[in-house]
Amino acid sequence: MNQQITTASHTFTLTGESHPFTVSLLAEKLQEGLDVITLRLDAEEASVPPALTLNWSHPACDIQASWHPAQDRNKSFKADWMRTLRSNAAASAPVYALFNSLGHNRLTFAYSDALNTVHYSGGISEEKADFHCRVQLFAETTAPFRSYEARLLVDTRDIPYYESLQGVQEWWSAMPEYLPAFVPAAAKEPMYSTWYSMHQNVTDEQIEQQCQIAKTLGMEAVIVDDGWQTEDNRRGYAYCGDWETYAGKFPDMKRHVDAVHQLGMKFILWYSVPFIGKYSHVWDQFKNKILRFNENHGAAVLDPRYPDVREYIIHKYEEAVKEWDLDGFKLDFIDTFYSPELQLPSTVEGKDYESIPAAVDRLLTDSIGRLRALKPDIMIEFRQMYIGPAMRKYGNMFRASDCPNDSIQNRVRTLDIRLIGGNTAAHADMIMWHPEEPVESAALQLINCLFSVPQVSVLLDKLPSDHLTMLGYWLAFWKENRDLLLDGRIEPMNPELLYPLVRSVKEDKGIVVAYHDSIVAIPAESSVVKWIVVNGRRQDGLYLELPEAVESAKVVITSCTGEIVEEVSARLTAGIHKLEIPASGTAALYFS
């Protein structure tokens, strides 16, 4: 099969083996430089689709960088013969961007099917210096269907790459099947996490001690991670599945949650959605309704195609909200549902789905619907990689995947989430550092995550006093500027250089964080009257570049612990001005 359709910028070719489907390709021009290609398949009876590939080429002209949402710091070009990217509901998102070193979009494409597995790439042709772009469908095991429709959005407008990605996010969000979940205000508050600070060695007493300090520093919720359900502290999952508290650590979970609530903090609890451990009480009940068993984990992945499996999982969540008054869930390992190459053959009758993606969608849709019926403002955290448009309809908190003590990786991953995450609360991976770190160095762990919700995971009672002061200052700074940091027009510069400078503007306020660049340029014709400049580096000093003179300016420079080190008022001429901002410090500039 070979079918083509042409737009003003590209010729698209659909290829695949013979099949019983009638295929149609339609092109629609939304505006200059913005097209949609619609693919439709129809068959008289449900059939397994063949692998199909939609191909097109784009000249490698004025393109120096690429971006995709996979959690990979290296987003360099790939040759067209190298591996493709992969997305589905629990992995990444089907979008790819090519742009120049000024950040101007040259080609961004996105696919509407974010539920099923899609392979996609924009690989360079060594012979022609073109980007050979492709979207591969049904390359993995797919359940039979009678009809299928999906769309490809192709954007060649000369706009900032982040505006093109914002357009993709809005395109997905407008689809009824991806209507984003409500985000409660509590999801955008700083939180304390037990994972890095305690791992599975958690107890109710330890958590309450940390929460007492965390609340005074500005944290408004606690996420109790793995370990509450088992006495086994070896990081395995052999005891997952019963989801009952281990009395040796949590003798009375309701009392414990109440104690945290009395401090004025919300309570979020970790669950591994798919795992059922070989030592759980329900192992015999479900051991034949699994997708696979992992000996290293000591646990199996449940098969969500069985209604009793889904009902058991959902009932456990409902039970926890009713009995313990939880405020949210950290739902982990959803991505492990999707590994068709490791899947065991299904031998037990009773499935009501053949498609695993469809069954996972049903599981999560029913889970969130029933939990919201109990608590409309329930919080649901998902972890990178599952941060695509399909997941936005279930979860309202997307956290960067684990990168302990790696502030640069945390910066990159949180900004990657922000670029296509819309109003879903982007959360940093748990922030940790060594208590003997120089305080300016420790502050970088928070500064690198300013454009996301901070989750702190250190033993607060073990921190030196200057670290506590620093932490309190930056959490207060973040809260004071939250609307600007989370809801402003964000401009993350040069993803290919790991976002060395990030700017956000909302109304008459703006913030610029320099992570590597030493010159901070204020945009021309800006209506901003208050700029906050953050020195997110270990070096003292930054240079401010003004496009025009400012007749009256007040500059307040602050250290990383909140101490004012300089305050001046002056007329600033157009050009370069040195700001003596200490490492990890800030400058507030008031223009009038």
C-alpha positions in Angstrom: 0.0 0.0 0.0 1.2 3.5 -0.9 -0.9 6.5 -0.5 0.0 10.2 -0.7 -1.3 13.6 0.1 0.4 17.0 -0.4 0.3 20.3 1.4 2.0 23.6 0.7 5.1 22.5 2.6 5.3 18.6 2.4 4.2 15.5 0.7 3.0 12.8 3.1 3.2 9.1 2.1 1.4 6.3 4.0 2.9 2.9 3.5 2.1 -0.6 4.8 1.2 -4.2 4.0 -2.1 -5.2 2.4 -5.0 -5.2 4.8 -8.8 -5.2 4.9 -9.2 -1.5 5.8 -10.3 1.3 3.6 -7.8 4.1 4.1 -8.4 7.9 3.7 -5.9 10.7 4.0 -7.2 14.3 4.2 -5.3 17.6 4.5 -6.6 20.8 6.1 -4.8 24.1 6.2 -5.6 25.8 9.6 -3.6 28.9 8.8 -0.4 29.8 7.0 2.3 27.2 8.1 -0.1 25.1 10.2 -1.7 22.0 8.7 -3.6 18.9 9.9 -3.4 15.5 8.2 -6.3 13.2 9.1 -5.9 9.5 8.7 -9.0 7.2 8.8 -9.2 3.4 8.6 -12.5 1.5 8.2 -13.2 -2.2 7.9 -16.4 -4.3 7.6 -15.5 -6.3 10.7 -13.0 -5.9 13.5 -9.5 -6.7 12.3 -5.9 -6.5 13.5 -4.4 -3.5 11.7 -1.1 -3.8 9.9 2.0 -1.7 10.7 1.6 1.6 8.9 4.1 4.4 8.5 3.4 8.0 7.6 6.6 9.5 6.0 7.6 13.0 4.9 10.8 15.0 4.5 11.9 18.4 5.6 15.0 20.3 4.4 17.7 20.7 7.1 17.9 24.4 6.6 18.5 26.8 9.5 17.9 24.0 12.0 20.4 23.5 14.8 18.5 21.6 17.5 15.6 19.3 18.3 13.3 18.7 21.2 11.1 15.8 22.4 9.5 15.0 25.8 11.4 11.8 26.5 13.4 12.0 29.7 16.7 12.2 27.9 19.1 15.0 28.5 20.7 14.3 25.1 18.2 15.5 22.5 20.7 15.7 19.7 19.9 14.8 16.1 19.6 11.2 15.2 20.2 9.7 11.7 17.2 8.4 10.0 18.4 4.8 10.4 18.7 5.1 14.2 16.0 4.2 16.8 12.7 5.9 16.9 11.0 7.5 19.9 8.1 5.8 21.5 5.0 7.1 23.1 1.7 5.9 24.6 -0.5 6.8 27.5 2.1 5.8 30.0 5.2 6.9 28.1 6.1 10.4 26.8 4.0 12.1 24.2 3.9 12.0 20.4 5.5 15.4 19.6 8.8 16.4 18.0 10.3 19.9 17.4 13.1 21.2 15.2 14.3 24.8 15.6 17.4 27.0 15.2 19.8 28.3 17.8 17.7 31.5 18.2 14.8 29.2 19.3 12.7 29.8 16.2 10.5 26.9 15.1 11.2 25.3 11.8 9.1 22.2 12.1 7.0 20.8 15.0 4.8 17.8 14.5 2.4 16.1 16.9 0.0 13.1 16.7 -3.4 13.0 18.2 -3.3 9.3 19.3 -1.6 9.6 22.7 -3.3 6.4 24.1 -1.8 3.7 21.9 1.8 3.1 21.2 3.2 5.3 18.4 6.8 5.3 17.2 8.0 8.5 15.7 11.2 10.3 14.7 12.8 13.1 12.7 16.1 11.6 11.6 18.6 13.2 9.4 19.3 11.7 5.9 23.0 11.4 5.4 22.6 11.5 1.6 20.2 14.5 1.2 20.6 16.6 4.4 16.9 16.3 4.9 15.0 15.3 8.0 13.1 12.1 7.3 10.1 12.3 9.5 7.8 9.4 10.3 5.0 8.3 12.5 4.7 4.5 12.8 1.4 3.0 13.9 0.5 -0.5 15.1 4.1 -1.7 15.2 3.3 -3.4 18.5 0.5 -5.9 19.3 -2.8 -4.1 18.7 -6.3 -5.2 19.5 -8.7 -5.6 16.5 -10.9 -2.7 15.6 -13.4 -1.7 12.9 -12.5 2.0 12.6 -9.6 4.3 13.6 -9.1 8.0 13.2 -6.2 10.2 14.2 -4.6 13.5 13.1 -1.1 14.8 12.5 -0.5 18.5 13.3 2.4 20.0 11.3 3.6 23.5 12.3 6.3 25.3 10.2 5.5 28.8 11.4 8.4 31.1 12.3 7.6 31.5 15.9 9.4 30.6 19.2 9.7 26.9 19.6 7.9 27.1 23.0 4.9 28.9 21.4 4.6 26.0 18.9 4.7 23.5 21.7 2.1 25.5 23.6 0.0 25.3 20.5 0.4 21.5 20.5 -0.7 21.4 24.2 -3.8 23.5 23.5 -4.6 21.3 20.5 -4.5 18.1 22.6 -6.4 19.8 25.5 -9.2 20.8 23.2 -9.9 17.1 22.4 -12.7 15.7 24.5 -10.8 12.5 25.1 -7.9 14.4 26.7 -9.8 17.0 28.8 -7.3 17.9 31.6 -8.1 17.1 35.2 -9.0 19.9 37.6 -5.9 21.1 39.5 -6.7 22.0 43.1 -4.7 24.9 44.7 -3.1 22.4 47.1 -1.3 20.7 44.2 0.6 23.9 43.7 2.0 24.2 47.2 5.5 23.1 48.3 5.6 19.6 49.7 7.7 17.3 51.9 8.5 13.8 50.6 9.7 10.9 52.6 11.4 9.0 49.8 15.0 10.2 49.6 15.2 11.2 53.3 13.8 7.9 54.7 13.3 5.5 51.8 11.2 2.5 53.2 12.4 3.2 56.7 9.3 5.3 57.4 7.4 5.5 60.7 4.5 7.7 61.7 6.6 9.3 64.5 9.4 10.3 62.1 7.0 11.7 59.6 5.2 13.8 62.2 8.5 15.2 63.5 9.6 16.2 60.0 6.2 17.7 59.2 6.3 19.9 62.3 9.5 21.5 60.9 8.3 21.4 57.2 5.2 23.4 58.0 7.2 26.2 59.6 9.3 26.4 56.5 6.3 26.7 54.2 5.5 23.1 53.1 1.8 22.4 52.9 1.6 18.7 52.2 3.5 15.5 52.9 3.9 12.6 50.4 4.5 9.4 52.3 6.3 7.1 49.9 6.9 3.3 49.7 7.5 1.5 53.0 4.2 2.2 54.9 2.8 -1.2 53.8 5.7 -3.5 54.7 8.3 -4.3 57.3 10.7 -5.3 54.4 13.1 -2.4 53.8 15.0 -3.9 50.9 13.4 -1.8 48.2 11.6 -4.7 46.5 7.9 -5.1 45.8 7.2 -8.6 47.0 4.8 -7.4 49.7 2.8 -5.0 47.4 -0.9 -5.7 46.7 -2.7 -5.9 50.0 -2.2 -2.2 50.7 -2.7 -2.5 54.5 -0.5 -0.6 56.9 2.4 -2.4 58.6 1.5 -2.0 62.3 5.1 -1.9 63.4 5.5 1.5 61.5 2.0 2.8 61.4 -0.1 1.3 64.3 -3.0 3.7 63.6 -2.9 5.3 60.1 -6.1 7.3 60.7 -4.6 8.9 63.8 -1.4 9.6 61.9 -3.2 11.3 59.0 -5.3 13.3 61.5 -2.1 14.5 63.2 -0.7 15.7 59.9 -4.0 17.5 59.2 -3.8 19.2 62.6 -0.5 20.7 61.5 -2.3 22.3 58.5 -0.8 19.9 56.0 -2.4 17.7 53.3 -1.6 13.9 53.2 -0.7 12.1 50.0 0.1 8.3 50.0 2.2 6.2 47.6 0.7 3.2 45.8 2.3 1.0 43.1 -0.7 0.7 40.7 0.2 -2.5 38.8 2.3 -4.6 41.2 1.1 -7.6 43.2 3.8 -9.2 45.4 4.4 -12.9 45.7 4.0 -12.6 49.5 0.8 -10.6 49.4 -2.4 -12.2 50.8 -4.2 -11.7 47.5 -1.4 -13.4 45.4 -3.4 -16.7 45.0 -6.5 -14.7 43.9 -4.8 -12.9 41.1 -1.6 -14.9 40.2 -3.2 -16.1 37.0 -4.4 -12.6 35.9 -1.0 -11.1 35.4 0.9 -9.7 32.4 4.3 -10.9 33.6 6.4 -11.6 36.7 9.6 -9.9 37.7 11.8 -12.1 39.9 14.1 -9.2 40.8 11.1 -7.2 42.1 9.4 -10.3 43.6 6.2 -9.0 42.1 3.9 -9.4 39.1 2.1 -6.8 36.9 -1.6 -7.2 37.2 -3.6 -7.5 33.9 -6.1 -4.6 33.8 -8.2 -6.3 31.1 -10.0 -8.2 33.8 -12.8 -6.3 35.5 -12.2 -7.9 38.9 -8.6 -6.7 38.8 -9.6 -3.1 38.1 -12.3 -3.3 40.8 -9.8 -4.6 43.4 -7.4 -1.8 42.7 -10.0 1.0 42.7 -11.7 -0.4 45.8 -8.3 -0.2 47.7 -8.0 3.5 46.8 -11.6 4.3 47.8 -11.1 2.4 51.1 -8.0 4.5 51.9 -9.9 7.8 51.3 -12.9 6.7 53.4 -10.9 5.1 56.3 -7.9 7.4 56.5 -9.1 10.7 54.9 -6.3 10.9 52.4 -6.0 14.0 50.3 -4.2 12.4 47.3 -2.3 9.5 45.8 1.2 9.1 44.4 0.4 6.4 41.7 3.6 4.8 40.6 4.8 2.4 37.9 1.9 2.8 35.5 4.4 2.5 32.7 5.0 -1.1 33.5 1.6 -2.1 32.1 3.1 -1.5 28.6 5.8 -4.1 27.7 4.3 -6.2 25.0 7.6 -8.0 24.3 7.5 -9.4 27.9 3.8 -10.2 28.1 2.7 -13.6 29.1 -0.1 -15.3 27.1 -3.6 -14.8 28.7 -5.1 -18.2 29.6 -7.9 -17.2 32.1 -11.4 -16.3 30.8 -13.2 -13.2 31.9 -11.5 -10.3 30.2 -13.7 -7.5 29.0 -10.9 -5.8 27.0 -8.4 -7.1 24.5 -6.4 -3.8 24.3 -4.1 -3.1 27.2 -4.1 0.7 26.6 -7.9 0.7 26.5 -8.0 -1.3 29.8 -5.5 1.0 31.5 -7.6 4.0 30.3 -10.7 2.4 31.8 -8.8 1.6 35.1 -7.6 5.2 35.5 -10.7 6.9 34.3 -12.9 4.9 36.8 -10.3 5.4 39.5 -10.3 9.2 39.2 -14.0 9.4 38.7 -14.8 7.4 41.8 -12.1 9.2 43.9 -13.4 12.6 42.9 -16.9 11.5 43.9 -15.4 11.1 47.4 -13.1 14.2 47.3 -13.5 16.6 44.4 -10.1 18.1 45.0 -8.2 14.8 45.3 -4.6 15.1 44.2 -3.0 12.5 41.8 0.7 12.5 41.2 2.2 10.8 38.1 5.9 10.5 37.4 7.8 11.1 34.2 7.6 9.3 31.7 3.8 9.2 31.9 3.2 13.0 31.4 1.4 13.1 28.0 -2.1 14.4 27.1 -3.8 11.2 28.0 -2.4 11.2 31.5 -3.5 14.9 32.0 -7.1 13.7 32.2 -6.4 11.5 35.2 -3.5 13.3 37.1 -3.1 16.9 38.2 0.5 16.6 39.4 3.4 15.5 37.0 6.7 15.0 38.8 10.1 14.8 37.2 11.5 11.3 37.2 14.1 10.3 39.8 17.3 12.3 39.6 18.6 12.5 43.2 20.9 15.4 43.9 21.1 16.3 40.2 19.9 19.8 40.0 20.6 20.2 36.3 18.7 17.1 35.4 15.8 18.3 37.6 15.8 21.7 35.8 15.7 20.0 32.4 13.0 17.5 33.3 10.7 20.0 35.0 11.0 22.4 32.1 10.4 19.6 29.6 7.1 18.9 31.5 6.2 22.6 31.5 6.5 22.9 27.7 3.6 20.6 27.0 1.9 20.4 30.5 -0.5 23.3 30.4 -1.9 24.1 33.8 -1.1 20.6 35.2 1.1 21.2 38.3 4.7 20.3 37.3 6.6 19.0 40.3 10.3 18.8 40.8 11.8 15.4 41.7 12.5 15.3 45.4 15.1 17.9 46.3 18.0 16.6 48.4 21.5 17.7 49.3 24.3 16.9 51.7 24.1 18.8 55.0 27.8 19.8 54.7 27.3 21.4 51.3 28.2 25.1 51.0 24.8 26.9 51.5 25.1 28.6 48.1 25.6 25.1 46.5 22.6 23.6 48.4 20.5 26.6 47.2 21.0 25.6 43.6 18.9 22.5 44.2 15.9 24.8 44.7 16.8 27.4 42.2 17.1 24.9 39.4 13.5 23.9 40.1 11.9 27.4 40.5 9.5 26.9 37.5 8.0 23.8 39.2 6.5 22.9 42.5 9.2 22.0 45.0 9.2 18.7 46.8 11.8 18.6 49.6 13.2 15.3 50.9 16.0 15.9 53.4 16.0 15.2 57.2 15.1 18.8 58.3 16.2 18.3 61.9 19.7 17.4 60.6 20.3 20.5 58.5 22.6 23.3 59.8 21.0 26.6 60.7 22.1 28.4 57.6 20.6 25.7 55.4 17.3 25.9 57.2 17.3 29.7 56.8 18.1 29.3 53.1 15.4 26.7 52.6 12.8 28.9 54.4 13.8 31.9 52.3 13.6 30.1 48.9 10.2 28.5 49.8 8.9 31.9 50.8 10.3 33.4 47.6 8.7 30.7 45.6 5.3 31.2 47.2 5.4 34.9 46.8 6.2 34.6 43.1 4.2 31.4 42.4 1.8 33.1 39.9 4.8 34.3 37.9 6.8 31.1 38.1 3.9 28.7 37.4 1.3 30.7 35.5 3.4 33.3 33.6 4.3 33.2 30.0 7.4 31.0 30.3 10.3 31.2 27.8 12.9 28.5 28.4 15.8 29.4 26.2 18.1 27.0 24.3 16.9 23.5 25.3 19.9 22.1 23.4 22.1 23.8 26.0 20.0 22.5 28.9 18.0 25.8 29.4 20.8 28.1 30.4 18.3 31.0 30.9 14.6 31.0 31.6 12.3 33.9 31.6 8.6 34.3 32.7 6.4 37.3 32.5 2.9 37.9 33.8 1.3 41.3 33.5 3.7 43.9 34.9 6.1 41.4 36.6 8.9 39.4 35.1 11.6 37.0 36.3 14.8 35.8 34.7 16.9 33.0 36.0 20.4 32.7 34.7 21.7 29.1 35.1 24.8 29.6 32.9 24.6 32.8 30.9 26.2 35.8 32.6 24.4 38.4 30.5 20.7 38.9 31.2 18.9 40.9 28.5 15.7 42.7 29.3 13.3 42.5 26.2 12.6 45.7 24.3 9.2 47.3 24.6 8.4 45.5 27.8 5.6 46.6 30.0 7.2 45.0 33.1 8.0 47.4 35.9 9.4 44.8 38.3 12.1 42.4 37.2 13.5 39.7 39.5 16.9 38.4 38.3 18.1 35.2 39.9 21.8 34.2 39.8 21.4 30.4 39.5 25.2 29.9 39.3 28.1 29.4 41.7 29.8 32.5 40.5 29.1 36.0 41.9 27.8 38.7 39.6 25.6 39.0 36.5 25.4 41.6 33.7 22.1 43.3 32.9 21.6 44.5 29.3 19.0 47.2 28.9 17.6 48.1 25.4 16.8 51.7 26.6 17.5 54.0 29.5 15.5 53.7 32.7 15.1 57.1 34.3 14.5 55.8 37.8 15.4 52.3 39.0 15.6 50.8 42.5 17.8 47.7 42.8 17.7 45.4 45.9 20.2 42.6 45.9 19.7 39.6 48.3 21.9 36.7 49.3 20.8 33.0 49.0 19.6 33.2 52.7 17.5 36.3 52.2 19.9 38.9 53.6 19.8 42.2 51.7 23.4 42.9 50.7 22.9 46.1 48.6 20.1 48.6 47.9 20.6 51.4 45.4 18.5 53.9 43.4 19.9 55.3 40.1 19.2 56.2 36.5 20.3 53.3 34.3 21.5 54.0 30.8 20.9 51.8 27.8 23.5 49.0 27.6 25.4 46.8 30.0 25.3 47.1 33.8 27.0 44.8 36.3 24.8 43.5 39.1 26.8 42.3 42.2 24.4 39.5 42.8 26.0 36.8 45.0 26.1 33.2 43.9 22.5 31.8 44.3 21.3 35.3 45.1 18.7 37.6 43.6 18.2 41.2 42.5 14.8 42.9 42.4 14.7 45.8 40.0 11.8 48.3 40.2 11.5 50.6 37.1 9.6 53.8 37.1 
